[in-house]
C-alpha cells in the first residue's frame, strides 16, 4: 500500500476493486440509513451532515496500523504522517467545501424520498465531467462520452416519475427547497472530485495510498469542524438525548443508526478518493452514477417506494454505460501497450 499510483499495475487493480467495493457500500447504504433517521423522527440536518464525515477517526486508526507495520519493517525512522504543509492546506480547504456539500445533501434527504434524491445526485456525473475537463484536462474517448450520455439519460428517465414521489403533507416550498439543495450538492461534489484529482497532480510529493488516506482524513476532519459549528449554532448537541428518547425505533436503535451512518459515509468518501487515486475523478463519478438504480431498488425493498418501468430502463442504461466505459478503457490500454511495444522494437534498416 506504500506503492505509488502507477508503481505496480497489479496493486493498482486490487486497490481499484477494493475502493469500488467501499464506494458501493457507502453510496448505497449512506442515503438509506440517513433517510431512515428522518423517516422515524430525526429532524437534525446539521447532525446528519456531521455524520457524513464524522467517521474520520476510522481512517486515523487504519493509518496507525499501517504505521506500526512500516515501523516493524523500516525501524524507528518511519513516519506516522507524510503530508507536507501545502497539501495539508489544500486538503483543509477541500474539506470545508465538502462540509458545505454535506449540509446541502442532508437537507435534501430530509425533504425528499431516497429515489428522488438519488436521481438528482445522478446529475453529478455531468458536473464531474465538465469540471474534470476544465481542471485536470480529462481526455474523453468515444466510449467515455457514451457512458456519460447513457448514465445521464438514465437519470432523466427516472425524473419522469418524480411527481409521484412527493411525501404526504409536505408543502411545495419544502419540496422545492429540498430539490434545489440536492441539486446544489450534486454540482458542488461534481466540483470536489476533480479538485481532489488536481490536488494529487499538483502535490509536490509522491502520492501513495497511505497519503491518500491522510488527505481524506484531513478533508473529513475539516468538513466535520464546519458541521460542528453548524451544530453548535443550531444547538443540536443538546437536542440529541431528547431526540433519541423520542425516536420511533427506540433510543438504542437511534444511536445504532448514528454510528452506522458515520461508518457507511466514511466508506463512501474513502472509496471515491481511492478510485481517483487509482484511475480518475471521471471514473469515480461514473461509479457513483452506476449505483443509482441499485439505490432505487433498495428504496423499493426497504421503504416500499414504487418501482415503475422507468427504473428498470434506468438500470439497463446504467449497466450499459458502465460496460461501455470499461470496454473503452480496455481498448485504450491495449492500444497503449501495442504502441509501446512498437516504439521499443528497433527497425531493421536494410544495408545498401
Secondary structure as the mmCIF struct_conf table of DSSP 4:
data_model
#
loop_
_struct_conf.conf_type_id
_struct_conf.id
_struct_conf.beg_label_comp_id
_struct_conf.beg_label_asym_id
_struct_conf.beg_label_seq_id
_struct_conf.end_label_comp_id
_struct_conf.end_label_asym_id
_struct_conf.end_label_seq_id
BEND BEND1 UNK A 3 UNK A 3
STRN STRN1 UNK A 4 UNK A 4
TURN_TY1_P TURN_TY1_P1 UNK A 5 UNK A 7
HELX_RH_AL_P HELX_RH_AL_P1 UNK A 9 UNK A 39
TURN_TY1_P TURN_TY1_P2 UNK A 40 UNK A 41
HELX_RH_AL_P HELX_RH_AL_P2 UNK A 45 UNK A 53
HELX_RH_3T_P HELX_RH_3T_P1 UNK A 54 UNK A 56
HELX_RH_AL_P HELX_RH_AL_P3 UNK A 57 UNK A 74
TURN_TY1_P TURN_TY1_P3 UNK A 76 UNK A 77
BEND BEND2 UNK A 80 UNK A 80
HELX_RH_AL_P HELX_RH_AL_P4 UNK A 85 UNK A 111
BEND BEND3 UNK A 112 UNK A 112
HELX_RH_AL_P HELX_RH_AL_P5 UNK A 114 UNK A 121
TURN_TY1_P TURN_TY1_P4 UNK A 122 UNK A 123
HELX_RH_AL_P HELX_RH_AL_P6 UNK A 124 UNK A 135
BEND BEND4 UNK A 136 UNK A 136
HELX_RH_AL_P HELX_RH_AL_P7 UNK A 142 UNK A 158
HELX_RH_3T_P HELX_RH_3T_P2 UNK A 159 UNK A 164
HELX_LH_PP_P HELX_LH_PP_P1 UNK A 166 UNK A 167
TURN_TY1_P TURN_TY1_P5 UNK A 168 UNK A 169
HELX_RH_AL_P HELX_RH_AL_P8 UNK A 172 UNK A 202
BEND BEND5 UNK A 204 UNK A 205
STRN STRN2 UNK A 208 UNK A 208
HELX_RH_AL_P HELX_RH_AL_P9 UNK A 209 UNK A 234
TURN_TY1_P TURN_TY1_P6 UNK A 235 UNK A 235
HELX_RH_AL_P HELX_RH_AL_P10 UNK A 236 UNK A 246
TURN_TY1_P TURN_TY1_P7 UNK A 248 UNK A 249
HELX_RH_AL_P HELX_RH_AL_P11 UNK A 251 UNK A 278
BEND BEND6 UNK A 279 UNK A 279
HELX_RH_AL_P HELX_RH_AL_P12 UNK A 281 UNK A 290
TURN_TY1_P TURN_TY1_P8 UNK A 291 UNK A 291
HELX_RH_AL_P HELX_RH_AL_P13 UNK A 292 UNK A 303
HELX_RH_AL_P HELX_RH_AL_P14 UNK A 309 UNK A 344
BEND BEND7 UNK A 345 UNK A 345
HELX_LH_PP_P HELX_LH_PP_P2 UNK A 346 UNK A 347
HELX_LH_PP_P HELX_LH_PP_P3 UNK A 349 UNK A 351
#
